[in-house]
């Protein structure tokens, strides 16, 4: 075995750890989505659900992440190089949460998750204008194929009502814009700062809004436990996702985001007795195949093979 191959083995093991963290984080976030759908169906307003999710998230981070960041970097986690960007991203993140919880109230978990999978394809479509990135034919093909899959999922003869489709499309667009702000934030600040500001802005803004949307009835113990779980699962899920990027680069991890459809289908079936029909499964598969395919092409484009070394065959 050549020295070049040997040098790649530690990287491969590191990538496997990153993939494990990512999938674990995504499946944990499916628990958050399930809790949000349960609470919305029980009559809780999405603002109240988001308030509990972000407030618990903030207290947990203030107790753990903020002191850790100060020890490592010698400054407050509130010190940002682009405060306006962090505040805007936090507000958009809260809006994305409210919209997606609203989608899940009327759309099955798997279908709602699948529609959000179109967000990376939207980013590919608008990145030449908003990010100044070069446009490639492969990207446009991936976008067209992915949206074909989404049209199959939201087909008129399907079970998703028109307003559910509209909310799902708005959710995917919001996720796409959030992805762009995430890229800009990653260039400006440490990921810990971005993570903390997301919780801070979400908690503050939802606290201002929640008195107008407070649910009148007293939560049962089960409902209270589910409410509290939203803060716990969101914290753990996003922590695992951030940990994934410390072990593998984005181009390696991107295809594995689609593994969340497994947990979404599983939780939808176990908790709500909802499982996509064959045509919807086909649409979901097309969306996933489009995203995985373009992720593979982008990875190859960013990491071209080095010229062959004639001495390697000796």
C-alpha positions as CSV (number, residue, x, y, z in Angstrom):
1,X,0.0,0.0,0.0
2,X,1.4,3.4,-1.0
3,X,2.2,6.2,1.5
4,X,-0.4,8.4,-0.2
5,X,-3.1,5.9,0.6
6,X,-1.9,5.4,4.2
7,X,-2.0,9.2,4.7
8,X,-5.7,9.2,3.8
9,X,-6.8,6.6,6.4
10,X,-6.9,9.0,9.5
11,X,-9.0,11.4,7.4
12,X,-11.4,8.7,6.4
13,X,-11.9,7.8,10.1
14,X,-12.4,11.4,11.0
15,X,-15.0,11.8,8.2
16,X,-16.9,8.7,9.5
17,X,-17.1,10.4,13.0
18,X,-18.4,13.6,11.4
19,X,-21.0,11.7,9.5
20,X,-22.1,9.9,12.7
21,X,-22.4,13.2,14.5
22,X,-24.4,14.7,11.7
23,X,-26.9,11.8,11.3
24,X,-27.3,11.6,15.1
25,X,-28.0,15.4,15.2
26,X,-30.5,15.2,12.4
27,X,-32.4,12.3,13.9
28,X,-32.5,14.2,17.2
29,X,-33.9,17.2,15.4
30,X,-36.7,14.9,14.0
31,X,-37.7,14.4,17.7
32,X,-38.0,18.2,17.9
33,X,-40.2,18.3,14.8
34,X,-42.3,15.5,16.2
35,X,-42.8,17.4,19.5
36,X,-43.7,20.5,17.6
37,X,-46.3,18.7,15.5
38,X,-47.8,17.0,18.6
39,X,-48.1,20.3,20.5
40,X,-49.5,22.2,17.5
41,X,-52.2,19.5,17.1
42,X,-52.9,19.7,20.8
43,X,-53.8,23.4,20.4
44,X,-50.6,25.2,21.4
45,X,-49.8,28.1,19.2
46,X,-46.5,27.8,17.3
47,X,-45.2,31.0,19.0
48,X,-45.6,29.4,22.4
49,X,-43.8,26.2,21.2
50,X,-41.0,28.3,19.7
51,X,-40.7,30.4,22.9
52,X,-40.2,27.3,25.1
53,X,-37.8,25.8,22.5
54,X,-35.5,28.9,22.4
55,X,-35.7,29.9,26.0
56,X,-34.6,26.5,27.3
57,X,-32.0,26.5,24.5
58,X,-30.7,29.9,25.7
59,X,-30.4,29.0,29.4
60,X,-28.6,25.8,28.5
61,X,-26.1,27.6,26.3
62,X,-25.6,30.4,28.8
63,X,-24.7,27.8,31.5
64,X,-22.4,25.7,29.3
65,X,-21.4,27.2,26.0
66,X,-20.8,30.8,27.0
67,X,-18.2,30.0,29.8
68,X,-16.5,27.5,27.5
69,X,-16.2,30.1,24.8
70,X,-14.7,32.6,27.2
71,X,-12.1,30.1,28.5
72,X,-11.1,29.2,25.0
73,X,-11.1,32.6,23.3
74,X,-10.7,35.0,26.2
75,X,-13.8,37.2,25.4
76,X,-17.5,37.2,25.7
77,X,-19.6,35.1,23.4
78,X,-21.7,38.2,22.7
79,X,-18.7,39.9,20.9
80,X,-19.5,39.6,17.2
81,X,-17.7,41.0,14.3
82,X,-21.0,41.5,12.4
83,X,-23.7,42.1,15.0
84,X,-26.3,43.1,12.5
85,X,-25.8,39.9,10.5
86,X,-26.2,37.8,13.7
87,X,-29.3,39.6,14.8
88,X,-30.9,39.3,11.3
89,X,-29.9,35.6,11.1
90,X,-31.5,35.0,14.5
91,X,-34.7,36.7,13.5
92,X,-34.9,34.6,10.3
93,X,-34.1,31.4,12.2
94,X,-37.1,32.1,14.5
95,X,-39.3,32.9,11.5
96,X,-38.2,29.6,9.9
97,X,-39.1,27.7,13.1
98,X,-42.6,29.3,13.3
99,X,-43.2,28.6,9.6
100,X,-42.0,25.0,9.7
101,X,-44.1,24.2,12.9
102,X,-47.1,25.7,11.1
103,X,-46.4,23.4,8.1
104,X,-46.2,20.3,10.4
105,X,-49.5,21.2,11.9
106,X,-51.2,20.4,8.6
107,X,-48.7,18.3,6.6
108,X,-47.4,14.8,7.5
109,X,-43.9,14.8,9.0
110,X,-42.2,13.1,6.1
111,X,-43.7,15.3,3.4
112,X,-42.9,18.5,5.4
113,X,-39.3,17.4,5.8
114,X,-39.1,16.5,2.1
115,X,-40.3,19.9,1.0
116,X,-37.6,21.5,3.2
117,X,-35.0,19.4,1.4
118,X,-35.5,21.7,-1.6
119,X,-33.8,24.5,0.3
120,X,-30.3,23.5,-0.8
121,X,-31.5,23.4,-4.4
122,X,-33.0,26.9,-4.1
123,X,-29.6,28.0,-2.8
124,X,-27.9,26.5,-5.9
125,X,-30.4,28.4,-8.1
126,X,-29.9,31.8,-6.5
127,X,-26.3,31.6,-5.4
128,X,-24.9,33.2,-8.7
129,X,-26.8,36.4,-7.8
130,X,-26.7,36.5,-4.0
131,X,-23.3,34.9,-3.4
132,X,-21.5,35.7,-6.7
133,X,-20.8,32.0,-7.3
134,X,-20.2,30.6,-10.7
135,X,-23.2,28.9,-12.4
136,X,-22.9,25.3,-13.7
137,X,-25.2,23.3,-15.9
138,X,-25.1,20.4,-13.4
139,X,-26.5,22.7,-10.7
140,X,-29.5,23.7,-12.9
141,X,-30.2,20.1,-13.8
142,X,-30.1,19.2,-10.1
143,X,-32.6,22.0,-9.3
144,X,-35.0,21.0,-12.1
145,X,-34.8,17.3,-11.0
146,X,-35.3,18.2,-7.3
147,X,-38.3,20.4,-8.1
148,X,-39.8,17.7,-10.2
149,X,-39.6,15.5,-7.1
150,X,-41.3,18.2,-5.1
151,X,-44.1,18.5,-7.6
152,X,-44.7,14.8,-7.3
153,X,-44.9,15.1,-3.5
154,X,-47.3,18.1,-3.6
155,X,-49.3,16.8,-6.6
156,X,-53.0,18.0,-6.7
157,X,-54.2,14.5,-6.1
158,X,-52.1,14.1,-3.0
159,X,-53.1,14.6,0.6
160,X,-51.5,18.0,1.2
161,X,-54.0,20.9,1.1
162,X,-53.1,24.0,-1.0
163,X,-52.3,26.2,2.0
164,X,-50.0,23.4,3.3
165,X,-48.2,23.4,-0.1
166,X,-47.9,27.2,0.1
167,X,-46.5,27.1,3.6
168,X,-44.1,24.3,2.7
169,X,-42.7,26.4,-0.2
170,X,-42.3,29.4,2.0
171,X,-40.5,27.2,4.6
172,X,-38.1,25.9,1.9
173,X,-37.4,29.4,0.7
174,X,-36.8,30.6,4.3
175,X,-34.4,27.7,4.9
176,X,-32.5,28.6,1.7
177,X,-32.1,32.2,2.8
178,X,-31.0,31.0,6.2
179,X,-28.4,28.8,4.6
180,X,-27.0,31.8,2.8
181,X,-26.8,33.8,6.1
182,X,-25.2,30.8,7.8
183,X,-22.4,30.9,5.2
184,X,-21.9,34.6,5.8
185,X,-22.0,34.2,9.6
186,X,-19.4,31.4,9.5
187,X,-17.0,33.7,7.7
188,X,-17.6,36.5,10.3
189,X,-17.7,34.7,13.6
190,X,-16.9,31.5,15.5
191,X,-19.8,29.0,15.1
192,X,-20.3,29.1,18.9
193,X,-21.2,32.8,18.6
194,X,-23.6,32.1,15.8
195,X,-25.2,29.3,17.7
196,X,-25.6,31.5,20.8
197,X,-27.1,34.5,19.0
198,X,-29.7,32.2,17.3
199,X,-30.9,31.1,20.7
200,X,-30.7,34.7,22.2
201,X,-32.6,36.4,19.4
202,X,-35.2,33.6,19.2
203,X,-35.8,33.7,23.0
204,X,-36.0,37.5,23.2
205,X,-38.3,38.0,20.2
206,X,-40.6,35.0,21.1
207,X,-40.8,36.3,24.7
208,X,-42.2,39.6,23.4
209,X,-44.7,37.8,21.2
210,X,-45.8,34.9,23.4
211,X,-48.2,36.9,25.7
212,X,-50.4,37.5,22.6
213,X,-50.5,33.8,21.7
214,X,-50.6,32.2,25.2
215,X,-52.6,29.0,25.4
216,X,-55.3,29.3,28.0
217,X,-55.5,25.7,29.3
218,X,-53.1,24.3,31.8
219,X,-50.6,21.9,30.2
220,X,-50.8,18.3,31.3
221,X,-47.7,16.7,32.7
222,X,-47.2,14.9,29.3
223,X,-47.6,18.2,27.4
224,X,-45.3,20.0,29.7
225,X,-42.6,17.3,29.3
226,X,-43.0,17.6,25.5
227,X,-42.7,21.4,25.7
228,X,-39.5,21.1,27.7
229,X,-38.1,18.4,25.3
230,X,-38.2,20.9,22.5
231,X,-35.4,22.9,24.2
232,X,-33.4,19.8,25.0
233,X,-33.6,18.2,21.6
234,X,-32.9,21.4,19.7
235,X,-29.8,22.0,21.9
236,X,-28.5,18.4,21.5
237,X,-29.3,18.3,17.8
238,X,-27.6,21.5,16.8
239,X,-24.6,20.7,19.1
240,X,-24.1,17.4,17.3
241,X,-24.4,19.1,13.9
242,X,-21.8,21.6,14.8
243,X,-19.6,18.8,16.1
244,X,-19.9,17.1,12.7
245,X,-18.3,20.1,10.9
246,X,-15.3,19.8,13.2
247,X,-14.6,16.3,11.8
248,X,-15.6,16.6,8.2
249,X,-16.1,19.3,5.6
250,X,-19.4,20.4,4.3
251,X,-19.0,18.7,0.9
252,X,-18.6,15.4,2.6
253,X,-21.5,15.9,5.0
254,X,-24.1,17.4,2.6
255,X,-25.4,14.1,1.1
256,X,-26.0,12.7,4.6
257,X,-28.5,15.4,5.4
258,X,-31.0,13.4,3.5
259,X,-30.8,10.6,6.1
260,X,-33.3,12.7,8.1
261,X,-36.1,11.5,5.8
262,X,-35.6,8.1,7.5
263,X,-36.2,9.4,11.0
264,X,-39.1,11.7,9.7
265,X,-40.8,8.7,8.0
266,X,-40.2,6.6,11.1
267,X,-41.6,9.1,13.6
268,X,-44.5,10.0,11.4
269,X,-45.5,6.3,11.2
270,X,-44.8,5.6,14.9
271,X,-46.4,8.7,16.5
272,X,-49.0,9.8,13.9
273,X,-49.7,6.7,11.9
274,X,-48.8,8.5,8.8
275,X,-46.6,7.0,6.1
276,X,-46.1,8.3,2.5
277,X,-47.8,6.4,-0.3
278,X,-45.8,5.0,-3.1
279,X,-46.0,8.1,-5.4
280,X,-45.0,10.4,-2.6
281,X,-42.1,8.0,-1.7
282,X,-41.0,8.3,-5.4
283,X,-41.1,12.1,-5.2
284,X,-39.1,12.1,-1.9
285,X,-36.5,9.7,-3.5
286,X,-36.1,12.0,-6.5
287,X,-35.5,15.0,-4.3
288,X,-33.0,13.1,-2.2
289,X,-31.2,11.7,-5.3
290,X,-31.0,15.2,-6.8
291,X,-29.4,16.6,-3.7
292,X,-27.0,13.7,-3.2
293,X,-26.0,13.7,-6.8
294,X,-25.2,17.4,-6.9
295,X,-23.4,17.2,-3.6
296,X,-21.2,14.4,-5.1
297,X,-20.5,16.5,-8.2
298,X,-19.7,19.6,-6.1
299,X,-17.3,17.6,-3.9
300,X,-15.5,16.3,-7.0
301,X,-15.3,19.8,-8.4
302,X,-13.8,21.2,-5.2
303,X,-11.4,18.3,-4.8
304,X,-10.0,17.3,-8.3
305,X,-7.8,14.2,-8.4
306,X,-4.1,15.1,-8.4
307,X,-2.1,14.2,-11.5
308,X,-1.0,10.5,-11.6
309,X,2.4,9.9,-10.2
310,X,4.3,7.4,-12.4
311,X,6.3,6.3,-9.4
312,X,3.2,5.0,-7.6
313,X,2.9,2.0,-9.9
314,X,6.5,1.0,-9.2
